[in-house]
């Protein structure tokens, strides 16, 4: 991983930190779920996965 990237457990891949922040904001109901790309919502418990991620409160 480099600079502003993290391993996201929602997609099991490296993403930009800003994508992580946007995902977290959806899970924390700060922005609407419709703004989140479907690739992050494929896992049935995606919100819980995001909440438990070590990067959730980064």
C-alpha positions as a Markdown table, in Angstrom:
| # | Residue | x | y | z |
|---|---|---|---|---|
| 1 | Unk | 0.0 | 0.0 | 0.0 |
| 2 | Unk | 1.2 | 3.5 | -0.8 |
| 3 | Unk | 0.5 | 6.9 | 0.6 |
| 4 | Unk | -3.2 | 7.5 | 0.5 |
| 5 | Unk | -4.5 | 3.9 | -0.1 |
| 6 | Unk | -5.9 | 1.3 | 2.2 |
| 7 | Unk | -7.0 | -2.3 | 1.9 |
| 8 | Unk | -10.8 | -2.2 | 2.0 |
| 9 | Unk | -12.6 | -5.3 | 3.4 |
| 10 | Unk | -15.7 | -4.4 | 1.5 |
| 11 | Unk | -14.1 | -5.2 | -1.8 |
| 12 | Unk | -10.9 | -7.0 | -0.6 |
| 13 | Unk | -8.8 | -4.6 | -2.6 |
| 14 | Unk | -6.8 | -1.4 | -2.4 |
| 15 | Unk | -8.8 | 1.8 | -2.5 |
| 16 | Unk | -8.0 | 5.5 | -2.2 |
| 17 | Unk | -8.5 | 6.9 | 1.3 |
| 18 | Unk | -11.1 | 9.3 | 0.1 |
| 19 | Unk | -13.2 | 6.4 | -1.1 |
| 20 | Unk | -12.9 | 4.9 | 2.4 |
| 21 | Unk | -14.1 | 8.2 | 4.0 |
| 22 | Unk | -17.1 | 8.4 | 1.7 |
| 23 | Unk | -18.0 | 4.7 | 2.5 |
| 24 | Unk | -17.7 | 5.5 | 6.2 |
| 25 | Unk | -19.9 | 8.6 | 5.8 |
| 26 | Unk | -22.6 | 6.4 | 4.2 |
| 27 | Unk | -22.4 | 3.8 | 7.0 |
| 28 | Unk | -22.6 | 6.6 | 9.6 |
| 29 | Unk | -25.6 | 8.1 | 7.7 |
| 30 | Unk | -23.9 | 11.4 | 6.9 |
| 31 | Unk | -24.5 | 10.9 | 3.2 |
| 32 | Unk | -27.1 | 8.8 | 1.4 |
| 33 | Unk | -26.5 | 5.2 | 0.6 |
| 34 | Unk | -27.5 | 5.8 | -3.0 |
| 35 | Unk | -24.2 | 7.7 | -3.5 |
| 36 | Unk | -22.2 | 4.6 | -2.6 |
| 37 | Unk | -21.1 | 2.5 | -5.7 |
| 38 | Unk | -22.7 | -1.0 | -5.7 |
| 39 | Unk | -19.3 | -2.7 | -5.6 |
| 40 | Unk | -19.1 | -1.7 | -1.9 |
| 41 | Unk | -22.5 | -3.1 | -1.1 |
| 42 | Unk | -22.1 | -6.6 | -2.5 |
| 43 | Unk | -21.5 | -8.3 | 0.8 |
| 44 | Unk | -24.7 | -8.7 | 2.8 |
| 45 | Unk | -23.3 | -7.3 | 6.0 |
| 46 | Unk | -21.3 | -4.5 | 4.3 |
| 47 | Unk | -22.3 | -1.9 | 6.9 |
| 48 | Unk | -21.1 | -4.0 | 9.8 |
| 49 | Unk | -17.9 | -4.9 | 8.0 |
| 50 | Unk | -17.2 | -1.2 | 7.5 |
| 51 | Unk | -18.0 | -0.3 | 11.1 |
| 52 | Unk | -15.6 | -3.0 | 12.3 |
| 53 | Unk | -12.8 | -2.0 | 10.0 |
| 54 | Unk | -9.7 | -0.6 | 11.6 |
| 55 | Unk | -9.9 | 2.4 | 9.2 |
| 56 | Unk | -13.5 | 3.3 | 10.1 |
| 57 | Unk | -12.6 | 6.1 | 12.6 |
| 58 | Unk | -9.3 | 7.1 | 11.0 |
